[in-house]
């Protein structure tokens, strides 16, 4: 195999970069990154070296740093060196050692590229065997179809021009070109997940399936095409199902129920909002539930409201549909805040203000829904026994177009309780038999 020719052909085929682009090479000093340097040199590419010293292996880490400094001198290129207190970072973030090292190095690489406009790309020495390990780990972790394409040859400003080559081919090139490199002793330890796959699982598989490496490399290419087709289909479903409204996303329940495969489509929609695959069944159950039920992630809620699922930010000041639980005392929204108190009939005094709603608590069913009004909404204005559309009510109140756009309603079990700041619904007014009063105050911005 002519590795140099394959290297240049792969870069051209994948359109990774142009021959005159300036590259930043991530170099550990191991055989992979040393071969990457040599290939770039022989191909005539313009590159600079960057090396991370994570200070995890004592003298060996210092040896690697010095080796890379010498390598840069050999190639007559600039070198960036960064020492990290990785153990301190692990203690502070509670991350695993490998995860911490990855976060530290890519954050630093980004700083270099952003700080020096001459560098167009970061180049890493990931190869075909790295890709195999990544795909297998993703498969066993359950990352879905997107995890089966493995490491991409180009992602934003990161390029991996050695993904076509196996470890054995890289070693053979190093031997042919009499290249020196350093060995990382931690690569032999199976305490790291990747090393277990590399040193134990894959060699065991090769005993039964000698062609396992080649087959997996071929399959990775197929998985890329499968994912492309899969994503095209998912994008079509999202386009038909998900309607963006301000900071929210609305999904029609009946249309969603007719979509197949339901669980997969739901997962592909909700994962963008911080929901996990384990929550898919909760969302499916939500489709058949009553209004007001919801499922929550760290940043969003999915609320069932009549025939819609509403994906709404947990930060209520950003949301257009906000659920209010019985325990909530204060809710912030776009127009200000609602303060909610439950008081005994004998302990309240009548407040004649449009900014306060005093309601018969026995008629109010939680959770309440605070939302913007919409066409078709109606209520029974206080003192009237007939319903009136909000659009008609606004005309009677002589509200301007701008005023109408700012109107919110408070809803209980599909019934409007209060046109916030304007009028309560007659069905929820306080009567002589009222025992408890729900008092809601609007605190304007």
C-alpha positions in Angstrom: 0.0 0.0 0.0 1.3 3.4 -1.0 0.2 5.3 2.2 1.3 8.7 0.9 -0.8 8.3 -2.3 -3.8 7.0 -0.4 -3.4 9.9 2.1 -3.6 12.5 -0.6 -6.4 10.7 -2.5 -8.5 10.5 0.7 -8.0 14.2 1.4 -9.2 15.0 -2.1 -12.1 12.5 -2.1 -13.5 13.7 1.2 -12.7 17.4 0.4 -10.9 17.8 3.7 -8.8 20.8 2.9 -6.8 22.5 0.1 -3.1 21.9 -0.4 -2.2 25.5 0.6 -4.2 25.6 3.8 -2.3 26.0 7.1 -2.9 23.1 9.4 -2.5 22.6 13.2 -1.5 19.0 13.9 -2.4 17.5 17.3 0.7 15.4 18.1 1.1 13.2 21.1 4.5 11.7 19.9 2.9 8.2 19.4 3.3 6.4 16.1 -0.1 7.7 14.6 0.7 11.4 15.1 4.3 11.0 14.0 3.2 9.3 10.8 0.7 12.1 10.3 3.5 14.6 10.5 5.7 12.7 8.1 2.8 12.3 5.6 2.1 16.1 5.8 5.8 16.8 5.2 6.1 14.5 2.3 2.9 15.8 0.8 4.1 19.4 1.1 1.4 20.7 3.4 2.0 23.7 5.7 1.6 22.7 9.3 2.3 23.6 12.9 2.4 21.1 15.8 0.4 21.3 19.1 1.1 19.0 22.0 -0.7 18.5 25.3 1.1 17.4 28.5 -1.6 16.2 30.8 1.0 15.4 33.6 -0.6 12.1 34.3 2.4 9.8 33.8 5.2 11.6 35.6 8.6 11.4 33.8 7.0 9.7 30.8 4.8 12.8 30.2 7.9 15.0 30.3 9.7 12.6 27.9 6.8 12.9 25.4 6.8 16.7 25.5 10.5 16.8 24.8 10.2 14.3 22.0 7.6 16.5 20.3 9.8 19.6 20.8 12.6 17.7 19.0 10.1 16.5 16.3 9.2 20.1 15.6 12.9 21.0 15.3 13.4 18.1 12.9 10.5 19.4 10.6 11.5 23.0 11.2 8.0 24.0 12.2 6.5 26.0 15.1 5.3 24.0 18.1 2.7 24.9 20.8 3.0 23.1 24.2 0.4 23.2 27.0 0.8 21.7 30.4 -2.5 20.8 32.1 -3.2 20.0 35.8 -5.5 17.2 34.7 -6.0 15.7 38.2 -7.1 19.1 39.5 -9.6 19.5 36.7 -11.0 16.0 37.4 -11.5 16.8 41.0 -13.3 20.1 40.2 -15.5 18.7 37.4 -16.0 15.1 38.7 -15.3 14.0 35.1 -13.4 10.8 34.2 -9.7 11.2 33.4 -10.2 10.5 29.7 -13.2 12.8 29.4 -11.3 15.5 31.3 -8.3 15.2 29.0 -10.5 15.4 25.9 -12.3 18.5 27.2 -9.0 20.2 28.1 -7.2 19.5 24.8 -10.1 20.4 22.5 -10.8 23.6 24.4 -7.1 24.6 24.0 -7.0 23.6 20.3 -10.0 25.8 19.8 -8.3 28.7 21.5 -5.2 28.4 19.3 -7.3 28.2 16.1 -9.5 31.1 17.1 -6.6 33.2 18.2 -4.5 32.7 15.1 -6.5 33.3 11.9 -3.9 31.6 9.8 -4.9 28.1 11.0 -7.8 26.8 9.1 -8.1 23.3 10.5 -7.1 21.1 13.5 -5.8 17.8 12.2 -5.9 14.6 14.3 -4.3 11.2 13.7 -7.5 9.1 14.2 -7.3 6.0 12.0 -9.6 3.1 11.0 -9.0 1.1 14.1 -10.0 4.1 16.3 -13.1 4.3 14.2 -13.9 0.6 14.8 -13.5 1.0 18.6 -15.7 4.1 18.6 -18.5 2.4 16.6 -18.4 -0.7 18.9 -18.5 1.5 22.0 -21.3 3.6 20.6 -23.2 0.4 19.8 -22.9 -1.0 23.3 -23.7 2.3 24.9 -26.9 2.6 22.8 -26.2 5.9 21.0 -28.6 5.0 18.2 -27.9 5.1 14.4 -26.0 8.4 14.6 -23.3 6.7 16.7 -22.7 4.0 14.1 -21.1 6.3 11.5 -18.2 6.5 13.9 -15.6 9.3 13.6 -16.3 11.7 10.8 -13.4 12.7 8.5 -14.5 16.3 8.8 -16.5 18.0 11.5 -16.4 21.8 11.6 -12.7 22.7 11.8 -11.5 19.2 12.9 -10.3 16.9 10.1 -9.1 13.3 10.3 -7.2 12.4 7.1 -6.0 9.0 8.4 -9.4 7.3 8.9 -8.8 5.2 5.7 -5.6 3.6 7.2 -5.4 0.7 9.7 -3.0 0.7 12.6 -0.9 -2.0 10.9 -0.6 0.1 7.8 0.5 3.1 9.9 3.1 1.0 11.7 4.4 -0.3 8.4 4.8 3.2 7.0 6.7 4.2 10.2 9.1 1.3 9.8 9.6 1.9 6.1 10.5 5.5 6.8 12.6 4.8 9.8 10.5 7.0 12.1 11.0 7.3 15.8 8.1 7.6 18.2 7.2 7.2 21.8 4.9 4.6 23.5 2.3 5.6 26.0 2.4 3.0 28.7 -1.3 3.7 29.7 -2.4 2.2 26.3 -1.7 -1.2 27.7 -4.1 -0.7 30.7 -7.6 -2.0 30.3 -9.0 0.2 33.0 -9.9 2.6 30.2 -12.9 1.5 28.1 -11.3 2.1 24.7 -8.2 0.1 25.7 -10.5 -2.8 26.7 -12.0 -2.8 23.2 -8.6 -2.4 21.6 -6.6 -4.9 23.7 -9.1 -7.6 24.6 -12.5 -7.5 22.9 -11.5 -7.0 19.3 -8.6 -9.5 19.4 -11.0 -12.1 20.9 -13.5 -11.4 18.1 -10.7 -11.9 15.5 -10.2 -15.5 16.8 -13.7 -16.4 15.6 -14.0 -13.8 12.8 -10.6 -13.2 11.3 -12.0 -10.5 8.9 -13.7 -8.6 11.6 -11.6 -5.4 11.1 -12.2 -5.2 7.4 -15.9 -6.1 7.8 -16.4 -3.4 10.4 -14.5 -0.8 8.3 -16.8 -1.7 5.3 -19.9 -1.5 7.5 -18.9 1.9 8.8 -19.1 3.2 5.2 -22.5 1.6 4.8 -23.7 3.0 8.1 -22.8 6.5 6.9 -25.1 6.0 3.9 -27.9 4.5 6.1 -27.7 7.4 8.5 -28.0 9.9 5.6 -31.2 8.2 4.4 -32.5 7.9 7.9 -31.8 11.6 8.6 -33.6 12.6 5.4 -36.7 10.7 6.5 -36.5 12.1 10.1 -36.2 15.7 8.7 -39.4 15.1 6.6 -41.3 13.9 9.7 -40.1 16.9 11.7 -41.1 19.3 9.0 -44.6 17.8 9.0 -45.0 17.5 12.7 -43.2 20.3 14.5 -44.4 23.9 14.3 -42.2 26.6 15.8 -44.0 29.3 17.7 -41.7 31.8 19.4 -39.6 29.9 21.9 -41.9 26.9 21.8 -42.6 24.0 19.5 -46.1 22.6 18.9 -46.8 19.0 17.8 -50.3 17.8 16.8 -51.2 14.7 18.8 -53.4 13.0 16.2 -50.8 13.4 13.4 -48.0 12.1 15.7 -50.1 9.1 16.6 -50.4 8.2 13.0 -46.6 8.4 12.4 -44.6 5.2 12.2 -42.3 4.1 13.8 -43.7 6.2 16.6 -41.1 5.6 19.3 -38.2 6.4 16.9 -39.8 9.6 15.5 -40.6 10.8 19.0 -37.0 10.2 20.2 -35.6 12.1 17.2 -37.8 15.1 18.0 -37.3 15.2 21.8 -33.6 14.5 22.0 -33.0 18.0 20.7 -34.6 19.4 23.9 -32.5 17.4 26.4 -34.9 14.4 26.7 -33.4 10.9 26.9 -34.4 7.7 25.1 -35.7 6.4 28.4 -38.4 9.1 28.4 -39.9 8.0 25.1 -42.5 5.8 26.7 -43.5 8.7 29.0 -44.1 10.8 26.0 -46.2 8.1 24.3 -48.3 7.8 27.4 -48.7 11.6 27.4 -50.4 11.4 24.0 -53.4 9.7 25.6 -53.4 11.7 28.9 -55.6 14.6 29.9 -54.6 18.2 29.4 -52.1 19.6 31.9 -49.9 16.5 32.2 -46.3 16.9 31.3 -42.8 15.3 31.0 -39.7 17.3 31.9 -36.0 17.5 31.0 -33.4 19.7 32.5 -34.3 22.5 30.1 -37.8 21.9 28.6 -41.2 20.6 29.4 -43.5 18.7 27.0 -47.0 19.7 28.0 -50.2 18.0 26.8 -52.7 20.7 26.0 -55.9 19.4 24.3 -54.8 18.0 20.9 -51.3 19.3 21.1 -47.9 18.6 22.7 -46.2 21.8 23.5 -42.4 21.8 24.0 -41.8 24.8 26.2 -38.7 26.1 28.0 -38.5 25.5 31.7 -37.5 29.2 32.1 -41.0 30.5 32.3 -40.1 34.0 31.2 -39.2 32.5 27.8 -42.3 30.3 27.4 -45.7 30.9 25.8 -47.4 28.1 27.7 -46.6 27.7 31.4 -48.0 25.1 33.8 -48.7 26.2 37.3 -48.7 23.5 40.0 -50.7 23.9 43.3 -47.4 24.4 45.2 -46.3 27.3 43.0 -46.4 30.7 44.7 -44.8 32.9 42.1 -44.6 32.5 38.3 -42.5 34.8 36.1 -43.7 35.3 32.5 -43.3 37.7 29.7 -45.8 40.3 31.1 -44.4 40.2 34.6 -45.2 37.8 37.4 -48.2 36.1 39.0 -48.3 35.7 42.8 -50.7 32.9 43.9 -52.1 32.5 47.4 -54.8 30.3 48.8 -56.7 31.9 51.7 -59.7 31.1 53.9 -63.0 32.8 52.9 -63.2 34.5 56.3 -59.7 35.9 56.0 -59.8 37.6 52.6 -61.0 41.1 51.7 -62.5 42.1 48.4 -60.0 43.7 46.1 -61.5 45.7 43.2 -58.6 45.7 40.8 -58.1 44.2 37.4 -54.6 43.2 38.5 -56.1 40.7 41.1 -58.3 37.7 40.5 -60.2 36.3 43.5 -61.5 32.8 42.6 -63.5 30.0 44.3 -60.7 27.6 45.0 -63.1 24.6 44.8 -63.8 25.3 41.2 -60.2 25.5 40.2 -58.4 22.4 39.1 -54.6 22.2 39.0 -52.3 22.3 37.2 -53.3 25.7 35.7 -52.1 26.7 32.3 -50.9 30.2 31.7 -50.8 30.9 28.0 -51.2 33.6 25.3 -54.8 33.9 24.1 -55.7 32.6 20.6 -58.5 32.9 18.1 -61.5 30.9 19.1 -61.0 31.3 22.8 -64.1 32.2 24.8 -65.2 32.7 28.4 -68.1 33.8 30.6 -67.3 37.4 31.6 -68.0 38.1 35.3 -71.7 39.0 35.7 -72.8 37.3 32.5 -74.4 33.9 31.9 -73.5 33.7 28.2 -70.2 32.9 26.8 -68.3 35.5 24.8 -65.4 35.1 22.4 -62.3 36.9 23.5 -61.9 38.6 20.2 -65.4 40.2 20.8 -64.5 41.0 24.4 -61.4 42.9 23.2 -63.5 45.0 20.8 -65.8 45.9 23.7 -62.8 46.8 25.8 -61.4 48.9 22.9 -58.1 47.2 23.0 -55.6 48.2 20.3 -53.8 45.5 18.2 -50.7 45.9 20.3 -52.7 45.5 23.5 -54.4 42.3 22.2 -51.0 40.8 21.3 -50.0 41.1 25.0 -53.0 39.3 26.5 -52.5 36.1 28.4 -55.2 33.8 29.9 -55.2 31.5 32.9 -56.8 28.2 32.2 -58.1 25.4 34.5 -59.1 22.1 32.9 -59.7 23.6 29.5 -61.8 26.5 31.0 -60.5 30.0 31.0 -60.4 31.3 34.6 -59.0 34.8 34.1 -58.2 37.1 31.2 -55.1 38.2 33.0 -55.3 41.8 34.1 -58.8 42.3 32.6 -61.7 40.1 33.8 -62.3 36.8 35.6 -64.8 34.1 34.4 -68.2 34.2 36.1 -68.0 30.4 36.7 -65.1 30.9 39.1 -66.4 33.9 41.1 -66.7 33.8 44.9 -70.1 33.0 46.2 -71.6 32.8 49.7 -70.8 29.1 50.0 -67.1 29.6 49.0 -64.8 28.1 51.7 -61.4 28.9 50.2 -60.3 31.7 47.9 -57.5 31.4 45.3 -56.1 34.9 44.9 -53.8 35.6 42.0 -52.1 39.0 41.7 -50.5 40.3 38.5 -47.2 42.1 39.2 -46.6 44.1 36.0 -43.1 44.6 34.6 
